[in-house]
Amino acid sequence: MRFTDKIAIVTGAASGIGAATAKRLASEGASVVLVDLSTSALPEGDTHLALTCDIADEAAVETLVAQVVDKYGRIDILCNNAGVICSAAPITEIDSSDWQKVMGVNLFGCAHFIKHVGRIMIAQKSGAIVNTASVAGIRSGAGGNIYSASKAGVINLTKTSACDLGGYGIRVNAVCPGLIETGMTKPVFDYARGKGITERLGERCELRRYGNPSEIAAAIAFLASDDASYITGQALAVDGGNTASLNLPGMKY
Ligand SMILES: NC(=O)c1ccc[n+]([C@@H]2O[C@H](COP(=O)([O-])OP(=O)(O)OC[C@H]3O[C@@H](n4cnc5c(N)ncnc54)[C@H](O)[C@@H]3O)[C@@H](O)[C@H]2O)c1
């Protein structure tokens, strides 16, 4: 029960990693504000408030944060998790509308929340922020150019925000998930299942398997909790060892 009496916001809470994170925080005592594009998929309950917001829209984020403060009076934890992907294309073929869309949600959406929740946390002189980046932000080769660049941006935003906010006792960290079965990766899993090759999806991980949302939620909960009280500005890969090795074909014994 690490989050008793804590107020937490989780974005992208209707699906995948966000839903698992909201569940994990609530199971440890938090009152969770669930945020997504539509509230229809969001459960409401004693420990939940479900709010609609397009995180790419700064004015909408500002309004949402004010609503949360009106209701609860404080914000202890922010999980900046909502994200989108677009079809991968060579750098010479990318449409600028795809850049706007993916950066608008993945990077700017994250920044909007850090800005407006950060102001509340500064006044409180406490808070923990956990951003969901990706292994794609560490290496290329997953999700395409734009997605990778947006997640590299989230990793750096994590570090710069940690420097800006550390003096107020606010910690900012990121998780970098490897391949996880969620709404975002459904087409990949559907394709692999159709071909009977699902086990191959985890082949490049040292643990030889892909991950599940609850394993990312556990890492997010750790970084959001006082167990991580001396950790800030870090991007933790939660990827079954995927980024621990270059995994070059033919270079293993
Ligand atoms: N699934 C993976 O393998 C994987 C790996 C690395 C990182 N991630 C990251 O994890 C995070 C969660 O993704 P997921 O895999 O659970 O995907 P998902 O598609 O299952 O969930 C993402 C949620 O974000 C919401 N969302 C999208 N745009 C939004 C917006 N503008 N405003 C508010 N909500 C919005 C969606 O409606 C959805 O409910 C994302 O940031 C994603 O980039 C996922």
PDBQT file of the ligand as one rigid body, heavy atoms in Angstrom, charges set to zero:
ROOT
HETATM    1  N1  LIG A 301       3.170  -1.640 -26.383  1.00  0.00    +0.000 N 
HETATM    2  C1  LIG A 301       4.481  -1.531 -26.513  1.00  0.00    +0.000 C 
HETATM    3  O1  LIG A 301       5.167  -2.475 -26.988  1.00  0.00    +0.000 OA
HETATM    4  C2  LIG A 301       5.179  -0.257 -26.090  1.00  0.00    +0.000 A 
HETATM    5  C3  LIG A 301       6.579  -0.271 -26.062  1.00  0.00    +0.000 A 
HETATM    6  C4  LIG A 301       7.243   0.872 -25.684  1.00  0.00    +0.000 A 
HETATM    7  C5  LIG A 301       6.533   2.004 -25.315  1.00  0.00    +0.000 A 
HETATM    8  N2  LIG A 301       5.164   1.994 -25.353  1.00  0.00    +0.000 N 
HETATM    9  C6  LIG A 301       4.467   3.209 -24.939  1.00  0.00    +0.000 C 
HETATM   10  O2  LIG A 301       3.584   2.887 -23.891  1.00  0.00    +0.000 OA
HETATM   11  C7  LIG A 301       2.555   3.864 -23.834  1.00  0.00    +0.000 C 
HETATM   12  C8  LIG A 301       1.221   3.174 -23.720  1.00  0.00    +0.000 C 
HETATM   13  O3  LIG A 301       0.964   2.490 -24.940  1.00  0.00    +0.000 OA
HETATM   14  P1  LIG A 301       0.234   1.071 -25.040  1.00  0.00    +0.000 P 
HETATM   15  O4  LIG A 301       1.192   0.153 -25.662  1.00  0.00    +0.000 OA
HETATM   16  O5  LIG A 301      -0.404   0.733 -23.761  1.00  0.00    +0.000 OA
HETATM   17  O6  LIG A 301      -0.817   1.440 -26.203  1.00  0.00    +0.000 OA
HETATM   18  P2  LIG A 301      -2.404   1.490 -26.225  1.00  0.00    +0.000 P 
HETATM   19  O7  LIG A 301      -2.720   1.925 -27.609  1.00  0.00    +0.000 OA
HETATM   20  O8  LIG A 301      -2.943   0.204 -25.748  1.00  0.00    +0.000 OA
HETATM   21  O9  LIG A 301      -2.767   2.635 -25.185  1.00  0.00    +0.000 OA
HETATM   22  C9  LIG A 301      -2.508   3.991 -25.448  1.00  0.00    +0.000 C 
HETATM   23  C10 LIG A 301      -3.658   4.823 -24.918  1.00  0.00    +0.000 C 
HETATM   24  O10 LIG A 301      -3.339   6.211 -25.122  1.00  0.00    +0.000 OA
HETATM   25  C11 LIG A 301      -4.528   6.865 -25.533  1.00  0.00    +0.000 C 
HETATM   26  N3  LIG A 301      -4.221   8.075 -26.287  1.00  0.00    +0.000 N 
HETATM   27  C12 LIG A 301      -3.674   8.152 -27.533  1.00  0.00    +0.000 A 
HETATM   28  N4  LIG A 301      -3.595   9.426 -27.915  1.00  0.00    +0.000 NA
HETATM   29  C13 LIG A 301      -4.093  10.184 -26.915  1.00  0.00    +0.000 A 
HETATM   30  C14 LIG A 301      -4.282  11.570 -26.741  1.00  0.00    +0.000 A 
HETATM   31  N5  LIG A 301      -3.963  12.453 -27.707  1.00  0.00    +0.000 N 
HETATM   32  N6  LIG A 301      -4.814  12.013 -25.578  1.00  0.00    +0.000 NA
HETATM   33  C15 LIG A 301      -5.184  11.112 -24.607  1.00  0.00    +0.000 A 
HETATM   34  N7  LIG A 301      -5.026   9.790 -24.724  1.00  0.00    +0.000 NA
HETATM   35  C16 LIG A 301      -4.495   9.328 -25.869  1.00  0.00    +0.000 A 
HETATM   36  C17 LIG A 301      -5.242   5.836 -26.403  1.00  0.00    +0.000 C 
HETATM   37  O11 LIG A 301      -6.623   6.149 -26.554  1.00  0.00    +0.000 OA
HETATM   38  C18 LIG A 301      -4.994   4.545 -25.646  1.00  0.00    +0.000 C 
HETATM   39  O12 LIG A 301      -6.014   4.262 -24.707  1.00  0.00    +0.000 OA
HETATM   40  C19 LIG A 301       2.708   4.710 -25.092  1.00  0.00    +0.000 C 
HETATM   41  O13 LIG A 301       3.363   5.925 -24.775  1.00  0.00    +0.000 OA
HETATM   42  C20 LIG A 301       3.588   3.860 -25.990  1.00  0.00    +0.000 C 
HETATM   43  O14 LIG A 301       4.317   4.631 -26.903  1.00  0.00    +0.000 OA
HETATM   44  C21 LIG A 301       4.465   0.875 -25.736  1.00  0.00    +0.000 A 
ENDROOT
TORSDOF 0
